[in-house]
Amino acid sequence: MKKLFTILAITGLLFLGTTQNTYAQEEAQTEQVEKTFHQELKQRFIEGGPFFMGIVLIALILGLAIAIERIIYLNMATTNTKKLVSSVEDALASGGVEAAKEVCRNTKGPVASIFYQGLDRSGEGIDAAEKAIVGYGGVQMGLLEKNISWLTLFIALAPMLGFMGTVIGMIQAFDNIAASNQMTPGTVAGGIKVALLTTVFGLIVAIILQIFYNYIIAKVDSIVNNMEDASISLVDLLVKHKK
């Protein structure tokens, strides 16, 4: 939880600092274009209204915090399974199960943890070791998928908040028309423009988070596939070692 809050704070600072980042060596024309883009983005954000636009911004920051935390965790959980299987095989041949367990203790990642549980139960038989591998593999898979459901929540929530802001903005625009008892193109166009800005920003947030989500899911699938292949290899090694 502390790691999540730390990443959240860093993400917020990075997001707020993006509007101030400029390159000193850029050409004058390019620098002016960047300033214009940032000013336009800030203006549109203010025009959309602080309440709904602020909620959409919070959804973006929280979603990015979760995405960054997951990416860091998954990168740390990635293991060279072929090298690990080879090391465990050599340890089993030279020093037995205890030597193989020591190799797993000195290796980070879910695959090494699964190997350790399987080796720890190998004395009770191959079936017990296989059950331990399958059971602890489910635990590790749950850790890999932790907090991803929250990311999907923010992906769905951001455009819905944008649509809600649009509907409320349209209602307010028609209320202003009814109060003034006259309908001019400028009044209608201005109200609709402000109302639609929340939808635009909501969709932008959803698109950004969706990209991160797809990357995370692909990373999880890759790690899980490696876990399954490595688990089969470990069972084969235990069978070979028992002979």
N, C-alpha and C positions, 0 to 999 in steps of 0.2 A: 504493500500500500504506500509506503514511504517513497519507493522508487517511482510509483505512478504519479504521486504529487510532485516529485522533483521534475519528472519529464514534462508534466503539465505546465509547471512554471517556466521551464526552459522553452517549451513550445510557444507559450504566450509571449515571452520576451522576443523570440525570433520573429513571430508573426507581427508584433508591433514595430519591430525594427526594420522590417522589409521596406517600409515606405521611406526610410532615411538612407538606405544604402545607395551610394553613387560611386562611380569610378572617376578618379581625378584626372586620368589621362584620356578620357573619352572626348570625342569631337563635340563642339558646342551645339551642333544641331541635334545630335543623338541625345545629349544631356537634356536639352529642352523638351524633346519628345517624351522622355521618361518622366520628367516633372509634370508634364501635361497629363500623362496617363495616371499618375498617382493622384494628382489634384482632381481629375475627373472621377476616379474611383471613390475618393473621399467624399466628393460632392454627392455622387449618386447614393452612397451609403447613408449620408445625412438626410437626403431627400426621402429615402424609404421609411424613415421614422426610427427613432432610437429604440423603441420597445421590441418590435419584431426583428429588426435588423440586428439588434444586440443579442437576441436569443439565437438567431442563426449563426452569429459569430461565435457564441459560446459553444454551440454544437460542433462547429468546425474545430475549435481549439481542443475540446475534449476528444473528438474523434481522432485528431492528429496525435494527441498525447497517447491514446491507446494504440494507435497504429505504430508509432515509433517504439513504444515499449515492447510490442509484440515482435517487431522486426529485429530489435536488439536481442531479445530472448531467443528467437529462432536462429539467428546467426550464431549465437553462443552454443545453441543446442546441436548445431550441425557437426557431425563427426565423420571422419574418414573411416567408414565401416570396413573396407577391405584391409586397411592397415591394422585396425583393431582385431579383426578376426585372425589375421596372420600372427599378431602378437600373442593372442590368447592361445592359439594352436601351439606356438613355440613354447609358451609357458607350461601348457599341459604336458607337453612331451618331456620337458626338462625338469620341472619342479612340481608338477601335479596341480590339483585344484587350487590349493592355497596360493601358489605362484600366479595362477591365472586370475584369481580374485584380487591379488595385489595390482596386477596390470589394470583391472577394471577400476579399482579405487583411485588410481593415478590418472585416469582418463575422464574428462568431463563429457557431459551429454547424456541424453536419455538411453542411447543404445548401450553405453557402458553400464548404466544403472540396471538395465534389464539383464545384461550378461551377468552382473554380480548376483542378482537374485536367483537366476537359473543355476549358477555355479554353487551358490550357497545351499540349494536344495538337491544338488546332484547326488549327495550321499544317500538320499532317501529313494533314489531310483530315477530312471529317465522320465517316467510319467509325472512324478512330483516336480521335477525340474521344468518339464514342459508346461505344466499348469502354472507354475510360478512365473514363467516367462510370459504366458498369455495374460495372466492376471495383472502383473505389473506393467505390461505393455499397455493395457487399458488405462491404467493410472497415468502413465506418461503421455498418452494421447490426450487425456483430459487436460493436462498441464499445457500441452502445446496449443490447445484450442481455447484456453482460458481468456476471457474478456472479449473474444471475437463477437459474441452475441451483442455486446454493447456497441460495437462498431456498426453492426447492421442496424441497430436501433437509430443511431445518429444519421445513417444513410437514408433511412425511411423518414426520420423526423424532420430533417432540414427542408425538403421540398414541401412537406405538409404544413410546416410553419409558414413557409413562403406563400402557399396557397391561402392559408388562413389570413395572413396579412393583406393579401390581395382582396379577398372578399370583404374584410372589414374596411379596407381603404375605399372600395367601391361604394359601400354603404355610406361612408362618411361623405364621399363626393356627391352622392345623390341627396344626402341630407343638406349639404350646402346649396345645391341647386334649388331644393324645396324651400329653404329659408330665404334665399334671395328672390324667389318667385320669377326667376328668369333662367333661360338656358342658352349659354353662348358656347361656341366651339372651344374657346380658350379655357373656360371653366371645366368642361367635360374632359378635354384632352389632358389638362394638367392633373386632374384627379386620377384619371386612369393611368397616366404615366407613373405617378407616385405609387399607386397600388401595385402595378406590375413589377416594380423594382424588387419587392420582397420575394416574388416568385423567381426572378432571375438569379438573385443571390442564393436562394435556397437550392436551386438546381445546380449552380456552380459548386456549392459545398458538397452536394450529393455526388457529383461527378468526381471531385477530388478524392473523397473518401472511398468511393467505389474502386478507384484505381489501386489505392493502398490495400483494400480488402481483397481484391483478386490476387495481388502479389502475395499477401499473407497466406491465403488459402492454397495457392500453388506451392509455397514454401512448406506448409504443413504436410501437404500430400507427398511431397518429395521426401521429407524426413520420415513419415510413416512408412512409405514404401521401403526405405532403407532399413528401418527397424524390423519390418517383417522379413526381408531377405536375410538380414544378419541373424535374426532369431532362428530361422531354419538352419543356417550354417552352424550356429552354436549347438543346436540339438544334434546335428550330424557329428560334430566334434566330440560331444559327450558320449554318443553311441560308440564312436571309434575308440575313445579313451577307455571305455569300460571293457572292450574286448581284450 
